[in-house]
Amino acid sequence: MTSCTSMSRSLRLLSVRPQLRTCAPGTTSRTLTIYRCQPKSPLIQTAPRRLAEVRGSTAITNAFPALIARGGNTVADIPAPSPSKRRLLRVAYVLFACVGAGVTTVTVLIGGFFIYDATTYKELDDAQDVELSELALKPRVGGPKNLPILERYLDDEDCEIGKVSMTKPHLVILGSGWGAVAVLKNIKPTDYHITVISPQNHFLFTPMLPSATVGTLEFRSLVEPIRRIVAKVRGHYLEASAEKVVFSERLIEVVKPNPSGGELRFYVPYDKLVVAVGSQSNTHGVEGLEHCNFLKTIEDARQIRRKVVRNLELACLPGTTEAERKRLLSFVVCGGGPTGVEFAAELYDLLNEDLTMIYPKILRNLVSVHIVQSQGHILNTYDEKISQYAQERFKKDSIDVLTNARVSKVLEDRVIFTQKDEEGEVQTKELPYGLCLWSTGVAQCEISKDIVASFESQKNRRAIETDEHLRVIGAPLGEVYAIGDCSTVRTNLTEHIVEFLKSYAVKTGKRVEDCAVNFQQWSDLALNIKRRFPQAGEHLKRVDYLFTEYDTNKSGTLDFDELTHLLQDIDSKMTSLPATAQRANQQGQYLGRKLTTLARTETLAMTVSGDVDDLVYAPFEYRHLGSLAYVGNAAVFDINGYSFVGGLVAMYLWRSVYFAQSVSFRTRALLFMDWFTRGMFGRDMTEI
């Protein structure tokens, strides 16, 4: 370094890098200082010699002039990497790091899965003695029909919580649908001795049922074993049907067919009863519905899928005539509500996306889908904008929508219906079909009819009437509740209008009978009614039409008699709250929380003779969160008066809503896998 002192004034120092090199034994490499030479410097010729002296090598002396001639900057003629190469190396490094991290993560996950899976296999434990009540094996006999009374169960003493619940009030829930499951999810296990009675041993996610009919989703993805839900509250499940309720003795008559062809009948006692049995399809007295398919249960969906595949296979056979082939590939949906519309949309997606991939393409030209709707438009409970969008979408997809048409008879191979033309004349028409789906509303099941017939105070013959606390009107106070499609909350719009007119009369100084409201006041009143009675919203969509129709004297106002007549007509049409899953779910959540609160105030209930429900808990208030429907790679939303329609983005939003509402993590995982499988491999078209 000291020998190069005179050069440092004319040469600019580039870098100083100490390097320790392995040399011959007994020698060490010295530090090399690299210089950049200034142009035309007199020291250029001497620099190689001075550097050679530093290193004691002649190789640098020979290489340095050539390096300078080529414009090199270092002693070793090794060019620095270009910026593009450095970026490429950086990208390659990041890519390899990500790949390595991904492989490591997948390996850890797979290893973790196998470790967990290994823990789920168990060896047979030694047999242990089980405590069992004698009444569980030999129940006592009693009741009006002298049948066994099931007071103790085989698993009552399997755990400590079960032993504690034996001393609690006996809560019996009829049904395994949305309302029943919501009650179970919102009640504390130790507060009641819980029993669920239902002929279906699973909870069914009904909003996605149309997707299962065409293989978009698998059946197992829509069901959750009811025993798994009941086990979380340490309850009991009986796979049987409730046939009759003996209110005087607080007994439920239960029947279960046995394998030998007979029936097993017994009583189940209760302290509190929740009726959540749902509903059945409304036939409207139409003849020939035995030829139709319904869509209420998982078995209904399975039968529809089998029939769709069977018809497609029959249409491929060489002996099938063209007329018969067209009939087999004609699908008729009776009813333009959400279920019928979504089934038609799912069916169209199947035929449009998967049919031509595995079936002869000629079949696609012969397929036809028809919707027969009695109203002026489909989705009549939704906003008018949504109905129009759905009809335009179906028209674009070549789905035939027949409005103002009423089915009069269903034959084995065709549907006969009447339809009004543009001039108002009624014409009789018919449609051949290979599959006919009947989806025209709901009706009471047998146990609901029996409960309604048991009380004279039940005036609504289409649903079980309850008060605002969801208690069955006529039953002993606080003992029997009804929720879901089988029930309706009794309303009296006439009383509401009287209260409104009384307050209006006080402001104007008139008598109630002399009061009249203009259109703006009527609009405000209708909005107030919809807020207090959400189920009236369906009948108060077009307030301008109602105002014109009931203003019989054309005075521009509605007097007391006209207004009372209008609201009485609406009140008579309000059979129930919307027959939707969200309504049953809200009622179940409300009732589960209230029953838990009532259990906490047991001492209060024993000392108070009045309305304990009203004393400890507020009345039920339904909050309509909106309606949505799938219309074929698109979806429509009607949320609190705001409508939203769209294509694939709306469809994914529709899926997200139902994905979030799914009852368990298991069903969510299965839904995701089914949607992934459909995208990768198409729909399942096997007939199983």
C-alpha positions in Angstrom: 0.0 0.0 0.0 2.8 2.5 0.8 4.5 1.9 -2.5 1.5 3.3 -4.3 1.2 6.6 -2.4 2.3 8.7 -5.3 -0.3 7.2 -7.6 -3.3 8.0 -5.3 -3.1 11.6 -6.3 -3.9 10.9 -10.0 -6.0 7.7 -9.7 -9.5 7.6 -8.3 -10.1 4.7 -5.8 -12.9 2.4 -6.9 -13.2 -0.1 -4.1 -11.1 -1.6 -1.5 -12.0 -5.2 -0.8 -9.9 -7.3 1.5 -9.5 -10.8 0.1 -7.8 -13.6 1.8 -6.6 -16.2 -0.7 -5.0 -19.5 0.0 -1.4 -19.5 -1.3 1.5 -21.7 -1.1 2.6 -22.8 2.4 4.3 -20.0 4.3 2.9 -17.3 2.1 -0.2 -15.1 2.3 -2.0 -12.9 -0.2 -1.9 -9.2 0.3 -4.7 -6.7 -0.2 -5.2 -5.5 -3.7 -6.4 -1.9 -4.2 -8.1 -1.3 -7.5 -7.9 2.0 -9.3 -9.6 3.7 -12.2 -7.2 5.6 -14.3 -7.9 9.1 -15.4 -7.8 9.7 -19.1 -4.5 10.7 -20.6 -2.8 10.3 -17.2 1.0 10.0 -17.4 0.7 7.3 -14.8 -1.2 4.9 -17.0 1.9 3.2 -18.2 3.3 2.9 -14.7 0.2 1.8 -13.0 0.5 -1.9 -14.1 4.0 -2.0 -12.9 3.1 -0.5 -9.5 0.2 -2.8 -9.0 2.3 -5.7 -10.0 4.7 -4.7 -7.4 1.9 -4.7 -4.8 0.8 -8.3 -5.7 4.2 -9.5 -6.7 2.7 -10.9 -9.9 3.5 -10.3 -13.6 0.0 -11.4 -14.8 -1.5 -8.1 -14.0 1.3 -6.2 -15.7 0.5 -8.0 -19.0 -3.3 -7.8 -18.7 -3.7 -4.2 -17.5 -3.0 -2.4 -20.9 -5.5 -4.6 -22.7 -8.1 -3.9 -19.9 -7.6 -0.2 -20.2 -7.8 -0.3 -24.0 -11.2 -2.0 -23.7 -12.4 0.5 -21.1 -12.3 -2.0 -18.2 -12.5 -0.8 -14.7 -11.2 -3.7 -12.8 -8.1 -5.7 -12.8 -9.9 -8.9 -13.5 -11.8 -8.4 -16.7 -15.2 -9.5 -15.3 -18.1 -7.2 -16.4 -20.7 -6.4 -13.8 -24.2 -7.9 -14.3 -26.6 -5.7 -16.3 -29.8 -4.2 -14.5 -32.1 -6.6 -16.5 -30.1 -9.6 -15.4 -30.2 -8.4 -11.8 -34.0 -8.1 -12.0 -34.3 -11.5 -13.6 -32.2 -13.0 -10.8 -34.3 -11.2 -8.2 -37.5 -12.5 -9.7 -36.2 -16.0 -9.9 -35.1 -15.9 -6.3 -38.6 -14.7 -5.2 -40.3 -17.3 -7.4 -38.2 -20.1 -6.0 -38.8 -18.9 -2.4 -42.6 -18.8 -3.0 -42.6 -22.2 -4.6 -40.6 -23.6 -1.7 -42.9 -22.0 0.9 -45.9 -23.4 -0.9 -44.5 -26.9 -1.1 -43.6 -26.7 2.5 -47.1 -25.5 3.5 -48.8 -28.2 1.5 -46.5 -30.8 2.9 -47.2 -29.6 6.5 -51.0 -29.5 5.9 -51.1 -33.0 4.4 -48.9 -34.3 7.2 -51.2 -32.6 9.7 -54.2 -34.1 8.1 -52.9 -37.6 8.3 -51.9 -37.1 11.9 -55.4 -35.9 12.8 -57.0 -38.6 10.7 -55.0 -41.2 12.6 -56.4 -39.9 15.9 -60.0 -40.5 14.7 -59.6 -44.3 14.6 -60.2 -45.8 18.0 -59.8 -49.3 19.4 -62.8 -50.9 21.1 -62.9 -49.8 24.7 -63.7 -52.2 27.5 -67.4 -52.5 28.1 -68.7 -50.3 30.9 -71.9 -50.5 33.0 -74.5 -47.9 31.9 -77.1 -46.4 34.3 -80.6 -46.8 32.9 -84.0 -45.9 34.3 -86.5 -48.7 34.4 -89.1 -46.3 32.9 -86.9 -46.1 29.8 -87.3 -49.8 29.2 -90.9 -50.2 30.5 -92.7 -46.9 30.2 -96.0 -46.6 32.1 -99.3 -46.7 30.2 -101.9 -43.9 30.2 -103.6 -41.1 28.3 -106.9 -41.2 26.4 -105.8 -44.2 24.3 -104.0 -46.1 27.0 -100.6 -45.9 25.2 -97.1 -46.0 26.6 -95.9 -42.6 27.9 -92.2 -41.9 27.2 -91.0 -40.1 30.3 -87.4 -41.4 30.4 -85.0 -42.0 27.5 -82.2 -44.5 27.0 -79.5 -41.8 27.1 -80.8 -39.7 29.9 -78.0 -40.7 32.3 -75.2 -40.9 29.7 -73.6 -37.7 31.0 -73.8 -35.3 34.0 -75.7 -32.6 31.9 -78.3 -35.3 31.0 -78.8 -36.1 34.6 -79.3 -32.5 35.5 -81.7 -31.8 32.6 -84.0 -34.7 33.8 -85.2 -32.5 36.6 -85.9 -29.6 34.3 -89.2 -28.7 32.4 -89.7 -31.0 29.4 -89.5 -29.0 26.2 -90.7 -30.8 23.1 -90.0 -29.4 19.6 -92.0 -30.7 16.6 -90.1 -30.5 13.4 -86.4 -30.2 12.2 -86.5 -27.2 9.9 -85.3 -23.7 10.2 -87.4 -22.7 13.1 -86.6 -25.8 15.2 -82.9 -25.6 14.6 -82.8 -21.9 15.4 -84.5 -22.7 18.8 -81.9 -25.4 19.5 -79.0 -23.1 18.7 -80.3 -20.3 21.0 -81.2 -22.3 24.2 -79.0 -23.4 27.1 -78.7 -27.2 27.5 -79.3 -27.3 31.2 -82.4 -25.2 31.2 -84.8 -27.8 29.7 -85.2 -31.5 29.1 -85.3 -31.3 25.3 -86.9 -33.7 22.8 -87.1 -33.2 19.1 -89.8 -35.2 17.1 -89.6 -35.2 13.3 -89.9 -37.8 10.5 -86.9 -36.3 8.8 -83.6 -37.1 10.7 -81.9 -34.1 9.1 -82.0 -30.3 8.7 -82.5 -29.3 5.0 -81.1 -26.1 3.6 -84.1 -25.4 1.4 -83.0 -22.2 -0.4 -80.4 -24.2 -2.4 -82.7 -27.2 -3.1 -83.3 -26.3 -6.8 -79.5 -26.5 -7.3 -79.5 -30.2 -6.2 -82.1 -31.2 -8.8 -79.7 -30.7 -11.6 -76.4 -31.8 -10.0 -75.0 -28.3 -9.3 -74.9 -29.3 -5.7 -74.9 -32.7 -4.1 -77.7 -33.8 -1.7 -75.3 -34.3 1.2 -74.2 -30.7 1.0 -77.7 -29.5 1.9 -78.4 -31.6 4.9 -77.1 -31.7 8.5 -77.9 -34.7 10.7 -80.4 -33.4 13.3 -78.9 -35.7 16.0 -75.6 -33.8 15.6 -77.5 -30.5 16.4 -79.5 -32.0 19.2 -76.4 -33.6 20.8 -75.0 -30.1 21.4 -77.8 -29.3 23.8 -77.8 -32.8 25.3 -81.3 -33.4 23.9 -83.1 -36.4 22.5 -84.4 -37.2 19.0 -87.3 -39.4 18.0 -87.7 -40.2 14.3 -91.5 -40.3 14.2 -94.5 -38.2 13.3 -96.6 -36.2 15.8 -100.3 -37.0 15.0 -102.3 -35.3 17.7 -101.8 -33.1 20.7 -103.9 -33.8 23.9 -103.8 -30.3 25.4 -105.8 -31.2 28.5 -103.2 -33.8 29.6 -100.1 -32.2 27.9 -99.4 -35.3 25.8 -98.4 -35.7 22.2 -99.5 -38.8 20.3 -96.6 -40.0 18.2 -96.7 -42.7 15.5 -93.8 -44.6 13.8 -94.3 -47.3 11.1 -92.3 -50.4 12.0 -90.6 -52.8 9.5 -93.3 -55.5 9.9 -95.9 -53.2 8.4 -97.6 -52.1 11.6 -97.4 -48.9 13.6 -95.8 -48.1 16.9 -97.8 -45.5 18.9 -96.9 -43.8 22.2 -97.3 -40.5 24.0 -94.6 -37.9 24.7 -95.4 -35.6 27.7 -94.4 -31.9 27.6 -94.3 -28.8 29.8 -93.7 -26.5 26.9 -94.4 -27.3 23.2 -92.9 -25.7 20.1 -94.8 -26.5 16.9 -92.4 -26.0 13.9 -93.7 -28.6 11.5 -93.6 -26.4 8.4 -96.0 -26.8 5.5 -96.8 -28.8 2.4 -97.5 -27.9 -1.2 -100.8 -26.2 -1.9 -102.8 -28.1 -4.5 -105.5 -25.4 -5.0 -107.9 -28.3 -5.8 -106.3 -29.0 -9.2 -107.0 -32.5 -10.5 -104.2 -34.8 -11.5 -101.3 -33.6 -9.3 -100.2 -37.2 -8.8 -98.4 -36.8 -12.2 -96.4 -33.8 -10.9 -93.2 -33.6 -9.0 -92.8 -31.4 -5.9 -89.8 -29.7 -4.4 -90.1 -29.7 -0.6 -87.7 -32.5 0.5 -84.4 -34.0 -0.4 -86.2 -37.0 -1.8 -88.2 -34.7 -4.1 -85.0 -33.3 -5.5 -83.5 -36.8 -6.0 -86.6 -37.9 -7.9 -86.5 -34.8 -10.2 -82.8 -35.4 -11.0 -83.5 -39.1 -11.8 -86.4 -38.1 -14.1 -84.4 -35.4 -15.9 -81.5 -37.8 -16.7 -84.0 -40.6 -17.6 -85.8 -38.4 -20.1 -82.5 -37.4 -21.7 -81.4 -41.0 -22.0 -84.8 -42.0 -23.5 -84.5 -39.1 -26.0 -81.2 -40.6 -27.2 -82.7 -44.0 -28.1 -83.1 -44.7 -31.9 -86.7 -45.9 -31.5 -88.0 -42.6 -30.0 -90.0 -40.5 -32.4 -89.4 -36.8 -32.9 -92.8 -35.9 -31.2 -92.0 -38.1 -28.3 -88.5 -36.7 -28.1 -89.9 -33.2 -27.9 -92.3 -34.2 -25.2 -89.6 -35.9 -23.1 -87.5 -32.7 -23.3 -90.4 -30.4 -22.4 -90.2 -29.2 -18.8 -93.2 -27.3 -17.3 -93.0 -25.4 -14.0 -96.4 -24.5 -12.5 -95.8 -21.5 -10.3 -93.7 -18.4 -10.8 -92.5 -17.9 -7.2 -88.8 -18.1 -6.1 -88.8 -21.9 -6.1 -90.2 -22.3 -9.6 -88.1 -19.5 -11.0 -84.8 -20.9 -9.5 -85.6 -24.4 -10.7 -86.2 -23.2 -14.2 -83.0 -21.2 -14.1 -81.0 -24.2 -12.8 -82.5 -26.5 -15.4 -81.6 -24.0 -18.2 -78.0 -23.8 -17.0 -77.8 -27.6 -17.0 -79.1 -27.9 -20.6 -77.1 -25.0 -21.9 -73.7 -25.7 -20.2 -73.5 -29.5 -19.8 -76.0 -31.1 -22.2 -74.0 -30.6 -25.4 -70.8 -31.9 -23.8 -72.0 -35.4 -23.2 -75.3 -35.8 -25.1 -76.0 -35.4 -28.9 -76.2 -31.7 -29.8 -79.6 -32.2 -31.5 -81.2 -32.6 -28.1 -80.4 -29.0 -27.2 -82.5 -27.8 -30.1 -85.5 -29.8 -28.9 -85.4 -28.8 -25.2 -88.0 -26.3 -24.0 -88.7 -24.9 -20.5 -92.1 -23.3 -19.6 -93.3 -21.4 -16.6 -97.1 -21.2 -16.0 -97.9 -18.2 -13.7 -101.3 -17.2 -12.5 -100.3 -13.6 -11.8 -99.4 -10.9 -14.3 -95.6 -11.5 -13.8 -93.3 -13.9 -12.1 -91.8 -13.2 -8.6 -94.8 -11.2 -7.8 -93.8 -10.7 -4.2 -90.6 -8.8 -5.3 -90.2 -5.3 -6.6 -91.7 -4.7 -10.0 -88.3 -3.9 -11.4 -86.9 -7.3 -10.4 -89.9 -9.1 -11.9 -89.4 -7.3 -15.2 -85.6 -8.1 -15.2 -86.3 -11.8 -14.5 -88.8 -12.0 -17.3 -86.5 -10.3 -19.8 -83.7 -12.5 -18.7 -85.8 -15.6 -19.3 -87.0 -14.3 -22.6 -83.3 -13.9 -23.7 -82.6 -17.5 -22.5 -85.7 -18.8 -24.5 -87.6 -19.8 -21.3 -91.3 -19.5 -22.1 -93.1 -17.5 -19.4 -96.9 -17.8 -19.6 -98.5 -15.2 -17.3 -102.2 -14.8 -16.4 -102.5 -18.6 -16.9 -104.2 -21.0 -14.5 -103.7 -24.7 -14.5 -107.1 -26.5 -14.6 -105.9 -30.1 -15.0 -102.7 -32.1 -15.2 -102.8 -35.3 -17.3 -100.1 -37.9 -17.6 -98.4 -36.3 -20.6 -99.7 -32.7 -20.8 -100.9 -29.8 -18.7 -104.2 -28.1 -19.5 -104.5 -24.5 -18.5 -106.5 -21.3 -19.3 -105.0 -18.0 -20.2 -106.3 -14.5 -20.9 -105.2 -13.0 -24.2 -104.6 -9.3 -24.8 -108.2 -8.6 -25.3 -109.2 -10.3 -22.0 -110.7 -13.4 -23.5 -110.0 -16.7 -21.8 -108.5 -19.4 -24.0 -107.9 -23.1 -23.1 -104.4 -24.3 -24.0 -102.2 -27.4 -23.3 -98.6 -28.1 -23.0 -97.0 -31.6 -23.4 -94.4 -32.3 -20.8 -91.8 -34.9 -19.8 -91.5 -33.4 -16.3 -94.0 -31.1 -14.5 -93.0 -29.3 -11.3 -95.8 -28.1 -9.0 -94.7 -25.1 -7.0 -97.7 -22.9 -6.2 -97.5 -22.0 -2.6 -97.9 -23.8 0.7 -100.7 -25.3 2.8 -101.2 -26.7 6.2 -100.0 -30.2 7.2 -102.3 -32.6 9.1 -101.0 -31.8 12.6 -101.5 -28.1 12.1 -105.1 -28.7 11.0 -105.7 -30.7 14.1 -104.3 -27.9 16.3 -106.5 -25.3 14.6 -109.6 -27.5 15.0 -108.9 -27.9 18.7 -109.6 -24.3 19.6 -112.7 -22.2 18.7 -110.6 -19.0 19.0 -108.6 -20.1 16.0 -110.3 -18.2 13.2 -107.7 -18.6 10.4 -108.1 -22.0 8.7 -104.9 -21.7 6.7 -102.4 -21.4 9.5 -102.1 -21.7 13.3 -102.8 -18.2 14.8 -100.4 -16.9 17.4 -100.2 -13.7 19.4 -97.3 -11.3 19.3 -95.4 -13.6 21.7 -95.8 -16.6 19.3 -98.1 -18.4 21.7 -100.9 -20.4 20.1 -104.2 -18.6 20.6 -106.6 -20.7 22.7 -103.9 -22.9 24.3 -103.0 -22.5 28.0 -101.0 -19.4 28.3 -97.2 -19.9 28.0 -97.4 -23.7 27.2 -97.7 -23.9 23.4 -95.8 -21.9 20.7 -95.9 -22.1 16.9 -93.3 -20.8 14.5 -92.4 -21.0 10.8 -94.6 -21.7 7.8 -97.3 -23.5 9.9 -98.2 -20.3 11.9 -99.3 -16.7 11.5 -99.3 -13.8 13.8 -102.8 -12.4 14.3 -103.1 -8.8 13.1 -106.0 -6.4 13.1 -105.4 -3.5 10.7 -108.8 -2.1 11.4 -107.8 -1.4 15.0 -104.7 0.3 13.8 -106.6 2.6 11.4 -108.9 3.6 14.2 -105.9 4.5 16.4 -104.5 6.6 13.5 -107.8 8.3 12.8 -108.3 9.1 16.5 -105.0 10.9 16.7 -105.8 12.6 13.4 -109.3 13.7 14.7 -107.7 15.2 17.8 -105.5 17.4 15.6 -108.3 18.5 13.2 -111.0 18.8 15.8 -113.3 16.4 13.9 -115.1 13.2 14.8 -113.5 9.9 13.8 -116.4 9.1 11.5 -116.0 12.4 9.7 -112.2 12.1 9.0 -110.9 11.6 5.5 -107.3 11.3 4.3 -105.8 12.5 1.0 -103.3 10.6 -1.1 -100.2 11.9 0.8 -101.7 11.0 4.2 -102.7 7.6 2.8 -99.1 7.1 1.6 -97.8 7.9 5.1 -100.3 5.6 6.7 -99.4 2.7 4.4 -95.7 3.2 5.2 -96.5 3.1 8.9 -98.6 0.0 8.4 -95.7 -1.8 6.6 -93.3 -0.9 9.4 -95.6 -2.3 12.1 -96.9 -5.2 10.0 -94.1 -6.3 7.6 -96.3 -9.0 6.1 -98.6 -6.3 4.8 -95.9 -5.0 2.5 -96.8 -7.5 -0.2 -100.3 -6.0 -0.4 -99.3 -2.3 -0.2 -96.8 -2.1 -3.0 -99.0 0.0 -5.3 -100.6 2.5 -2.9 -101.7 4.7 -5.9 -103.8 1.9 -7.4 -105.4 1.1 -4.0 -106.2 4.7 -3.4 -107.9 5.0 -6.8 -109.7 1.7 -6.5 -111.2 2.3 -3.0 -112.1 6.0 -3.6 -115.5 5.0 -4.8 -117.1 8.5 -4.7 -114.1 9.9 -6.6 -113.7 12.7 -4.0 -109.9 12.6 -4.0 -109.9 11.4 -0.4 -110.6 8.2 1.5 -113.3 8.6 4.2 -113.6 6.4 7.3 -115.7 3.7 5.6 -113.6 3.5 2.5 -110.4 3.3 4.5 -111.8 0.6 6.8 -113.0 -1.4 3.8 -109.6 -1.2 2.2 -107.7 -2.4 5.3 -110.2 -5.1 6.1 -109.6 -6.5 2.6 -105.8 -6.4 3.1 -106.2 -8.0 6.6 -108.1 -10.9 5.1 -105.3 -11.6 2.6 -102.6 -11.6 5.2 -102.5 -15.3 6.0 -99.1 -15.2 7.5 -95.7 -13.6 7.6 -93.6 -14.4 4.5 -93.1 -18.2 4.2 -89.4 -17.9 4.0 -86.4 -19.4 5.8 -85.4 -16.0 7.3 -88.9 -15.6 8.9 -88.7 -19.1 10.6 -85.1 -18.5 11.6 -85.9 -15.2 13.2 -88.8 -16.7 15.1 -86.7 -19.6 16.3 -83.9 -17.3 17.5 -86.5 -15.2 19.3 -88.2 -18.1 21.0 -84.9 -19.8 22.0 -83.7 -16.7 23.7 -87.1 -16.1 25.4 -87.3 -19.7 26.7 -83.8 -19.3 28.2 -84.9 -16.1 29.9 -88.1 -17.7 31.2 -86.0 -20.5 32.7 -84.0 -17.9 34.6 -87.1 -16.4 36.0 -88.7 -19.7 37.1 -89.4 -18.3 40.6 -91.1 -15.3 39.2 -93.3 -17.5 37.0 -94.4 -19.3 40.2 -95.4 -16.2 42.0 -97.0 -14.2 39.2 -100.3 -15.3 37.8 -100.4 -12.9 34.9 -98.7 -12.8 31.5 -95.1 -13.9 32.4 -94.0 -13.8 28.7 -95.0 -10.2 28.4 -93.4 -9.4 31.7 -89.9 -10.7 31.0 -89.6 -10.5 27.2 -90.7 -8.1 24.4 -93.1 -9.2 21.7 -91.7 -10.7 18.5 -90.8 -8.2 15.8 -90.1 -9.5 12.3 -87.4 -7.6 10.4 -87.5 -8.3 6.7 -83.8 -8.5 5.6 -84.7 -8.8 1.9 -85.4 -11.3 -0.8 -83.1 -12.8 -3.4 -83.4 -15.3 -6.3 -81.3 -17.0 -8.9 -82.3 -16.4 -12.5 -79.6 -18.3 -14.5 -76.0 -17.1 -14.1 -77.5 -14.0 -12.6 -79.3 -13.0 -9.4 -81.8 -10.5 -8.2 -82.0 -8.8 -4.8 -84.9 -6.9 -3.1 -83.6 -5.5 0.1 -85.7 -3.1 2.1 -87.1 -1.4 -1.0 -83.8 -1.3 -2.8 -83.5 -3.6 -5.8 -80.3 -4.9 -7.3 -79.9 -7.1 -10.4 -76.8 -8.3 -12.1 -74.9 -11.0 -13.8 -72.1 -13.1 -12.5 -71.1 -10.7 -9.8 -74.7 -10.8 -8.4 -74.6 -14.6 -8.7 -71.5 -14.8 -6.6 -73.0 -12.5 -4.1 -76.1 -14.7 -4.0 -73.9 -17.7 -3.4 -72.0 -15.8 -0.6 -75.2 -15.0 1.2 -76.4 -18.6 1.3 -72.9 -19.8 2.0 -72.8 -17.6 5.1 -76.3 -18.8 6.2 -75.3 -22.5 6.0 -75.9 -24.3 9.3 -72.4 -25.7 9.9 -68.8 -25.6 8.8 -69.2 -29.1 7.4 -72.0 -28.0 4.9 -70.0 -24.8 4.0 -67.0 -27.0 3.1 -69.2 -29.3 1.0 -70.9 -26.4 -0.8 -67.5 -24.9 -1.7 -66.2 -28.3 -3.0 -69.4 -28.8 -5.1 -69.1 -25.4 -6.7 -65.4 -26.1 -7.4 -66.3 -29.5 -8.9 -68.9 -28.0 -11.1 -66.5 -25.5 -12.5 -63.8 -28.0 -13.1 -65.7 -31.1 -14.3 -69.3 -30.0 -14.9 -72.5 -31.2 -13.2 -73.1 -34.7 -12.1 -75.5 -36.3 -14.7 -75.6 -39.8 -13.2 -78.9 -41.5 -12.3 -78.5 -42.9 -8.8 
